[in-house]
Amino acid sequence: MITTEVQYMFGNKFQLTLNNITTGRSFSTTQNAKAQRQSAEWVMEAPWSGGVLPLTNFGTIHFTGSQATINGITGAINNAA
């Protein structure tokens, strides 16, 4: 199982953290991006490098416990406000 978090760090910086609960390994990167920070979306897509790269069929992807906090209001993935 993998958990992820994206956190706004001030000054147009965002930190992405990926945690592999199964192996105990994690990865984190901080990137600069100008964003309005007014919405959130969950996307699962194939990687791209001059074209869509092939993927192994891992089966169904389940997003569970997904939520976003924007301006102090937290909502679940199925709560479009």
C-alpha positions, 0 to 999 in steps of 0.5 A: 500500500502506498500513501501520498501527501502534497503540502503547500510550503509557502513561497510557491513551493509544494512538497510531495511525499510518497510512503510505501507502507509495505516496504517502509521506504519513502520518497519526498521532493519539493517543487516550485509551482504557481497555483491558486490552491482553490481545488484538488484532484486525484489523477492516476495515469500512465507515464509519458515520454514522447508517448504513453509508456507501457504499464504492467496491468496491476489491476484496479486502483483504489483511492481510499481515505483521500481528502483535501484541505483548502482554506481550512476546510477538509473534504473527501474525494467524493465531496465536490463543493 
